Amino acid sequence: MRGPVESTWGWDESFQRGYFAEHFDPAKRRIVVFDGQDVGGLQTERREDSLFLSKVEILPSFQGRGLGTRIVQDLMAEARAQGLPVTLQVLKENPRARRWYERLGFVVTGETETKYLMGTADASEGSSLG
C-alpha cells in the first residue's frame, strides 16, 4: 500500500510506524493460509448496517491465484446470509484495487477527498459507510 498512500498523503516512516503500533489489533485480523503457509490477512468489522471490509492482503508471490477473490466472495456470501451489504473504502490513488472490487460486484456509493466508498449493490439502498 505504500505507493497509493505515498501518492495521497506522502510518506513519513515515523508516522507510519506509530500509526501501525496504535491501530494494529491482532484480535480483529484473520490469517489467510494456503497450502499450510501464511500468505495474507483479512480484517473485517461488523457494523450496525454492514459488514465492513477493512483489509484484505495477499503476499505478492501468492497474488494472481484467485485467493483474494475467493476470500471476498466468501465474505459477500457470509454478509448476504446475514442480510447485510459489504462495504469498504479504497484510495483514489489505487485504481487497480477499485477495478478489482468493481469486477467482484462492488459499486461506488460515495467519496471523500481521498477515497471511494464502495459496497455491494444493496449497500447503496440506505447504508451509511462512515
N, CA, C and O of each residue as an XYZ file, in Angstrom:
520
protein
N       0.808     -1.206      0.000
C       0.000      0.000      0.000
C       0.849      1.267      0.000
O       0.312      2.373     -0.071
N       2.153      1.116      0.078
C       2.984      2.319      0.173
C       2.748      3.262     -1.009
O       2.611      4.470     -0.813
N       2.700      2.733     -2.218
C       2.531      3.583     -3.390
C       1.301      4.476     -3.318
O       1.428      5.698     -3.400
N       0.104      3.893     -3.165
C      -1.089      4.741     -3.073
C      -1.102      5.661     -1.853
O      -1.575      6.794     -1.943
N      -0.598      5.197     -0.730
C      -0.537      6.051      0.472
C       0.397      7.221      0.225
O       0.065      8.364      0.541
N       1.563      6.943     -0.338
C       2.547      7.995     -0.597
C       2.004      9.009     -1.601
O       2.221     10.211     -1.446
N       1.293      8.529     -2.638
C       0.711      9.436     -3.630
C      -0.380     10.314     -3.031
O      -0.572     11.452     -3.460
N      -1.093      9.787     -2.041
C      -2.202     10.515     -1.441
C      -1.745     11.510     -0.387
O      -2.141     12.675     -0.419
N      -0.909     11.055      0.555
C      -0.540     11.888      1.701
C       0.961     12.116      1.844
O       1.381     12.906      2.689
N       1.769     11.447      1.045
C       3.204     11.464      1.276
C       3.552     10.340      2.245
O       2.659      9.693      2.793
N       4.823     10.109      2.456
C       5.246      9.009      3.316
C       6.137      9.531      4.429
O       7.146     10.188      4.172
N       5.770      9.243      5.633
C       6.563      9.588      6.804
C       6.721      8.292      7.593
O       5.779      7.834      8.240
N       7.894      7.715      7.537
C       8.140      6.403      8.154
C       7.810      6.406      9.641
O       7.216      5.456     10.149
N       8.189      7.461     10.332
C       7.921      7.547     11.767
C       6.414      7.553     12.039
O       5.938      6.854     12.934
N       5.673      8.341     11.267
C       4.220      8.375     11.422
C       3.622      7.003     11.131
O       2.769      6.526     11.878
N       4.065      6.367     10.047
C       3.518      5.069      9.673
C       3.738      4.034     10.772
O       2.833      3.263     11.093
N       4.920      4.018     11.337
C       5.201      3.068     12.426
C       4.336      3.348     13.649
O       3.816      2.419     14.267
N       4.181      4.610     13.999
C       3.351      4.982     15.140
C       1.885      4.653     14.908
O       1.214      4.128     15.797
N       1.390      4.958     13.720
C       0.003      4.673     13.384
C      -0.262      3.171     13.446
O      -1.272      2.727     13.993
N       0.652      2.405     12.885
C       0.516      0.948     12.905
C       0.501      0.434     14.339
O      -0.353     -0.376     14.698
N       1.433      0.896     15.155
C       1.518      0.439     16.549
C       0.242      0.772     17.314
O      -0.204     -0.007     18.157
N      -0.345      1.932     17.018
C      -1.545      2.367     17.727
C      -2.800      1.640     17.259
O      -3.698      1.383     18.062
N      -2.876      1.306     15.972
C      -4.111      0.778     15.409
C      -4.106     -0.725     15.124
O      -5.161     -1.296     14.848
N      -2.969     -1.363     15.184
C      -2.926     -2.787     14.877
C      -3.504     -3.579     16.043
O      -3.014     -3.493     17.169
N      -4.542     -4.345     15.767
C      -5.176     -5.189     16.778
C      -5.276     -6.597     16.209
O      -6.164     -6.882     15.406
N      -4.369     -7.478     16.621
C      -4.379     -8.828     16.051
C      -5.679     -9.585     16.298
O      -5.991    -10.522     15.564
N      -6.433     -9.199     17.307
C      -7.698     -9.883     17.591
C      -8.734     -9.653     16.487
O      -9.674    -10.435     16.343
N      -8.563     -8.586     15.711
C      -9.511     -8.266     14.642
C      -9.081     -8.813     13.286
O      -9.782     -8.621     12.293
N      -7.958     -9.481     13.235
C      -7.423     -9.964     11.959
C      -7.475    -11.481     11.887
O      -7.324    -12.182     12.887
N      -7.689    -11.956     10.688
C      -7.612    -13.386     10.421
C      -6.447    -13.614      9.461
O      -6.220    -12.829      8.541
N      -5.732    -14.677      9.686
C      -4.612    -15.025      8.822
C      -5.131    -15.869      7.660
O      -5.917    -16.795      7.863
N      -4.696    -15.552      6.459
C      -5.046    -16.325      5.276
C      -3.972    -17.396      5.096
O      -2.786    -17.087      4.984
N      -4.398    -18.646      5.069
C      -3.478    -19.776      4.944
C      -3.770    -20.496      3.634
O      -4.924    -20.780      3.315
N      -2.715    -20.787      2.880
C      -2.837    -21.518      1.617
C      -1.770    -22.604      1.603
O      -0.585    -22.313      1.763
N      -2.179    -23.838      1.414
C      -1.254    -24.976      1.428
C      -0.392    -24.989      2.686
O       0.803    -25.279      2.629
N      -1.008    -24.675      3.816
C      -0.309    -24.705      5.095
C       0.628    -23.542      5.345
O       1.376    -23.551      6.323
N       0.600    -22.543      4.482
C       1.509    -21.406      4.600
C       0.703    -20.120      4.813
O      -0.300    -19.901      4.134
N       1.134    -19.270      5.749
C       0.504    -17.965      5.955
C       0.824    -17.080      4.758
O       1.989    -16.803      4.474
N      -0.222    -16.636      4.054
C       0.000    -15.876      2.823
C      -0.684    -14.508      2.815
O      -0.571    -13.768      1.839
N      -1.392    -14.168      3.895
C      -2.058    -12.881      3.900
C      -2.881    -12.673      5.146
O      -2.791    -13.427      6.115
N      -3.693    -11.623      5.095
C      -4.531    -11.290      6.232
C      -5.849    -10.695      5.786
O      -5.968    -10.153      4.687
N      -6.834    -10.803      6.657
C      -8.167    -10.265      6.423
C      -8.625     -9.574      7.692
O      -8.478    -10.111      8.790
N      -9.182     -8.383      7.539
C      -9.731     -7.663      8.681
C     -11.105     -7.131      8.300
O     -11.258     -6.421      7.306
N     -12.095     -7.484      9.098
C     -13.455     -7.010      8.874
C     -13.992     -6.407     10.169
O     -13.456     -6.630     11.254
N     -15.051     -5.648     10.020
C     -15.685     -5.028     11.186
C     -17.192     -5.121     11.002
O     -17.728     -4.666      9.992
N     -17.864     -5.703     11.965
C     -19.327     -5.785     11.909
C     -19.876     -4.436     12.356
O     -19.673     -4.016     13.495
N     -20.559     -3.779     11.462
C     -21.208     -2.509     11.773
C     -22.708     -2.744     11.859
O     -23.205     -3.803     11.477
N     -23.411     -1.762     12.357
C     -24.852     -1.916     12.533
C     -25.558     -2.260     11.229
O     -26.489     -3.065     11.215
N     -25.113     -1.644     10.127
C     -25.824     -1.809      8.868
C     -24.992     -2.425      7.746
O     -25.413     -2.415      6.590
N     -23.820     -2.959      8.074
C     -22.997     -3.576      7.035
C     -21.876     -4.402      7.659
O     -21.595     -4.320      8.855
N     -21.260     -5.188      6.808
C     -20.021     -5.860      7.161
C     -18.931     -5.081      6.427
O     -18.863     -5.112      5.198
N     -18.087     -4.390      7.175
C     -17.074     -3.503      6.598
C     -15.773     -4.272      6.383
O     -15.225     -4.851      7.321
N     -15.292     -4.275      5.167
C     -14.030     -4.918      4.815
C     -12.913     -3.897      4.996
O     -12.741     -3.004      4.167
N     -12.154     -4.032      6.081
C     -11.076     -3.089      6.377
C      -9.837     -3.375      5.548
O      -9.228     -2.463      4.988
N      -9.466     -4.655      5.472
C      -8.233     -5.019      4.763
C      -8.344     -6.433      4.226
O      -8.877     -7.327      4.884
N      -7.839     -6.617      3.040
C      -7.574     -7.950      2.512
C      -6.195     -7.841      1.863
O      -5.987     -7.052      0.942
N      -5.281     -8.631      2.352
C      -3.893     -8.551      1.894
C      -3.399     -9.948      1.564
O      -3.572    -10.884      2.344
N      -2.785    -10.073      0.402
C      -2.176    -11.330     -0.029
C      -0.732    -11.022     -0.408
O      -0.461    -10.059     -1.125
N       0.184    -11.840      0.074
C       1.590    -11.634     -0.285
C       1.739    -11.597     -1.800
O       1.074    -12.361     -2.499
N       2.595    -10.728     -2.320
C       2.758    -10.606     -3.773
C       3.026    -11.941     -4.473
O       2.516    -12.172     -5.569
N       3.805    -12.805     -3.865
C       4.131    -14.080     -4.516
C       2.926    -15.021     -4.602
O       2.993    -16.037     -5.293
N       1.832    -14.701     -3.915
C       0.627    -15.528     -3.965
C      -0.533    -14.816     -4.656
O      -1.627    -15.372     -4.754
N      -0.307    -13.603     -5.132
C      -1.339    -12.879     -5.850
C      -1.508    -13.469     -7.243
O      -0.606    -14.123     -7.765
N      -2.658    -13.233     -7.830
C      -2.923    -13.724     -9.176
C      -3.398    -15.169     -9.213
O      -3.527    -15.748    -10.292
N      -3.657    -15.751     -8.064
C      -4.132    -17.139     -7.988
C      -5.611    -17.226     -7.622
O      -6.156    -18.320     -7.480
N      -6.257    -16.076     -7.472
C      -7.669    -16.058     -7.129
C      -7.957    -16.143     -5.638
O      -9.117    -16.259     -5.243
N      -6.922    -16.088     -4.799
C      -7.137    -16.192     -3.359
C      -7.939    -15.012     -2.821
O      -8.907    -15.203     -2.086
N      -7.544    -13.801     -3.183
C      -8.253    -12.617     -2.714
C      -9.690    -12.604     -3.195
O     -10.601    -12.252     -2.445
N      -9.893    -12.986     -4.441
C     -11.245    -13.046     -4.997
C     -12.098    -14.024     -4.209
O     -13.236    -13.714     -3.857
N     -11.566    -15.181     -3.937
C     -12.325    -16.201     -3.183
C     -12.660    -15.701     -1.772
O     -13.771    -15.902     -1.284
N     -11.707    -15.062     -1.138
C     -11.934    -14.537      0.215
C     -13.060    -13.508      0.209
O     -13.959    -13.567      1.048
N     -13.016    -12.576     -0.723
C     -14.041    -11.534     -0.773
C     -15.396    -12.136     -1.157
O     -16.420    -11.738     -0.603
N     -15.418    -13.078     -2.085
C     -16.685    -13.717     -2.441
C     -17.281    -14.467     -1.253
O     -18.493    -14.428     -1.040
N     -16.436    -15.150     -0.476
C     -16.918    -15.829      0.729
C     -17.472    -14.826      1.736
O     -18.498    -15.076      2.369
N     -16.790    -13.691      1.881
C     -17.255    -12.645      2.787
C     -18.601    -12.089      2.326
O     -19.487    -11.834      3.141
N     -18.745    -11.906      1.023
C     -20.007    -11.417      0.474
C     -21.135    -12.416      0.741
O     -22.250    -12.011      1.068
N     -20.860    -13.702      0.606
C     -21.872    -14.728      0.871
C     -22.252    -14.737      2.355
O     -23.426    -14.865      2.704
N     -21.248    -14.599      3.220
C     -21.494    -14.535      4.663
C     -22.389    -13.341      5.004
O     -23.331    -13.470      5.786
N     -22.093    -12.190      4.421
C     -22.889    -10.983      4.686
C     -24.303    -11.138      4.126
O     -25.280    -10.754      4.770
N     -24.402    -11.697      2.939
C     -25.717    -11.895      2.320
C     -26.595    -12.785      3.209
O     -27.788    -12.527      3.369
N     -25.997    -13.833      3.782
C     -26.735    -14.734      4.672
C     -27.236    -14.004      5.914
O     -28.224    -14.414      6.524
N     -26.555    -12.924      6.287
C     -26.960    -12.116      7.439
C     -27.839    -10.936      7.031
O     -28.252    -10.140      7.874
N     -28.119    -10.831      5.735
C     -28.938     -9.730      5.242
C     -28.215     -8.399      5.239
O     -28.844     -7.346      5.344
N     -26.898     -8.439      5.120
C     -26.090     -7.218      5.171
C     -25.310     -7.013      3.878
O     -24.906     -7.980      3.233
N     -25.096     -5.751      3.498
C     -24.162     -5.472      2.415
C     -22.726     -5.504      2.952
O     -22.504     -5.398      4.159
N     -21.775     -5.647      2.063
C     -20.367     -5.487      2.403
C     -19.966     -4.099      1.933
O     -20.267     -3.712      0.804
N     -19.285     -3.345      2.796
C     -18.820     -2.010      2.438
C     -17.310     -1.942      2.627
O     -16.724     -2.745      3.354
N     -16.693     -0.976      1.964
C     -15.252     -0.783      2.057
C     -14.893      0.600      1.554
O     -15.735      1.330      1.032
N     -13.629      0.944      1.721
C     -13.084      2.190      1.189
C     -11.840      1.836      0.386
O     -11.097      0.926      0.755
N     -11.615      2.548     -0.703
C     -10.405      2.338     -1.499
C      -9.833      3.712     -1.862
O     -10.561      4.628     -2.243
N      -8.519      3.824     -1.733
C      -7.873      5.097     -2.068
C      -8.058      5.416     -3.548
O      -7.960      4.532     -4.399
N      -8.322      6.673     -3.843
C      -8.454      7.098     -5.233
C      -7.163      6.858     -6.008
O      -7.183      6.665     -7.223
N      -6.046      6.871     -5.296
C      -4.740      6.642     -5.931
C      -4.481      5.157     -6.191
O      -3.376      4.782     -6.583
N      -5.485      4.313     -5.978
C      -5.327      2.878     -6.197
C      -6.410      2.380     -7.170
O      -7.280      1.600     -6.784
N      -6.352      2.836     -8.443
C      -7.403      2.449     -9.393
C      -7.443      0.943     -9.663
O      -8.495      0.402    -10.003
N      -6.325      0.281     -9.516
C      -6.295     -1.175     -9.728
C      -7.205     -1.879     -8.712
O      -7.952     -2.789     -9.072
N      -7.139     -1.459     -7.452
C      -7.994     -2.046     -6.419
C      -9.467     -1.724     -6.702
O     -10.334     -2.585     -6.556
N      -9.737     -0.499     -7.100
C     -11.126     -0.138     -7.396
C     -11.682     -1.014     -8.517
O     -12.800     -1.518     -8.413
N     -10.915     -1.195     -9.578
C     -11.375     -2.028    -10.692
C     -11.611     -3.471    -10.241
O     -12.572     -4.113    -10.664
N     -10.718     -3.975     -9.372
C     -10.872     -5.334     -8.865
C     -12.176     -5.471     -8.082
O     -12.928     -6.425     -8.287
N     -12.446     -4.521     -7.186
C     -13.687     -4.579     -6.416
C     -14.907     -4.455     -7.334
O     -15.919     -5.118     -7.108
N     -14.818     -3.617     -8.358
C     -15.936     -3.495     -9.297
C     -16.179     -4.812    -10.024
O     -17.333     -5.188    -10.231
N     -15.122     -5.524    -10.417
C     -15.282     -6.832    -11.061
C     -15.969     -7.827    -10.121
O     -16.647     -8.751    -10.571
N     -15.787     -7.632     -8.823
C     -16.410     -8.517     -7.843
C     -17.854     -8.110     -7.525
O     -18.534     -8.795     -6.761
N     -18.319     -7.008     -8.102
C     -19.707     -6.604     -7.924
C     -19.919     -5.401     -7.030
O     -21.062     -5.049     -6.740
N     -18.856     -4.763     -6.587
C     -18.999     -3.567     -5.759
C     -19.267     -2.357     -6.646
O     -18.852     -2.304     -7.803
N     -19.975     -1.383     -6.066
C     -20.240     -0.131     -6.765
C     -19.804      1.017     -5.863
O     -19.782      0.889     -4.639
N     -19.459      2.137     -6.484
C     -19.114      3.335     -5.721
C     -20.411      3.921     -5.182
O     -21.356      4.171     -5.930
N     -20.437      4.134     -3.875
C     -21.643      4.665     -3.223
C     -21.423      6.067     -2.675
O     -22.362      6.700     -2.193
N     -20.193      6.555     -2.746
C     -19.867      7.885     -2.256
C     -18.370      8.091     -2.360
O     -17.641      7.209     -2.815
N     -17.919      9.249     -1.939
C     -16.480      9.508     -1.963
C     -16.121     10.605     -0.984
O     -16.944     11.438     -0.603
N     -14.855     10.573     -0.590
C     -14.272     11.650      0.194
C     -13.210     12.267     -0.698
O     -13.100     11.913     -1.872
N     -12.450     13.162     -0.163
C     -11.384     13.784     -0.949
C     -10.364     12.755     -1.429
O      -9.815     12.897     -2.522
N     -10.105     11.717     -0.626
C      -9.039     10.771     -0.938
C      -9.501      9.341     -1.216
O      -8.716      8.523     -1.696
N     -10.767      9.029     -0.920
C     -11.217      7.639     -1.019
C     -12.552      7.523     -1.736
O     -13.379      8.434     -1.710
N     -12.740      6.364     -2.380
C     -14.058      5.980     -2.869
C     -14.674      5.080     -1.813
O     -14.001      4.201     -1.274
N     -15.938      5.292     -1.518
C     -16.698      4.434     -0.637
C     -17.438      3.462     -1.542
O     -18.114      3.872     -2.485
N     -17.309      2.194     -1.258
C     -17.892      1.183     -2.133
C     -18.689      0.187     -1.313
O     -18.483      0.031     -0.109
N     -19.595     -0.474     -1.989
C     -20.358     -1.514     -1.328
C     -20.983     -2.437     -2.338
O     -21.044     -2.134     -3.529
N     -21.447     -3.571     -1.849
C     -22.204     -4.460     -2.711
C     -23.461     -3.713     -3.109
O     -23.851     -2.756     -2.441
N     -24.090     -4.131     -4.172
C     -25.193     -3.373     -4.770
C     -26.231     -2.918     -3.750
O     -26.757     -1.810     -3.861
N     -26.533     -3.750     -2.765
C     -27.537     -3.375     -1.776
C     -27.016     -2.343     -0.776
O     -27.792     -1.829      0.029
N     -25.725     -2.031     -0.811
C     -25.160     -1.022      0.106
C     -25.676      0.375     -0.213
O     -25.754      1.222      0.676
N     -26.026      0.622     -1.463
C     -26.462      1.956     -1.845
C     -27.922      2.199     -1.472
O     -28.448      3.287     -1.705
N     -28.576      1.194     -0.897
C     -30.000      1.325     -0.543
C     -30.180      1.753      0.905
O     -31.087      1.273      1.585
N     -29.325      2.650      1.381
C     -29.581      3.226      2.684
C     -28.487      3.001      3.709
O     -28.591      3.519      4.821
N     -27.456      2.261      3.392
C     -26.378      2.074      4.365
C     -25.507      3.301      4.413
O     -25.279      3.950      3.392
N     -25.019      3.622      5.592
C     -24.022      4.691      5.705
C     -22.665      4.035      5.822
O     -22.510      3.049      6.542
N     -21.694      4.563      5.131
C     -20.395      3.910      5.065
C     -19.402      4.455      6.053
O     -18.339      3.857      6.216
N     -19.672      5.519      6.704
C     -18.785      6.066      7.729
C     -17.381      5.979      7.517
O     -16.601      6.429      8.357
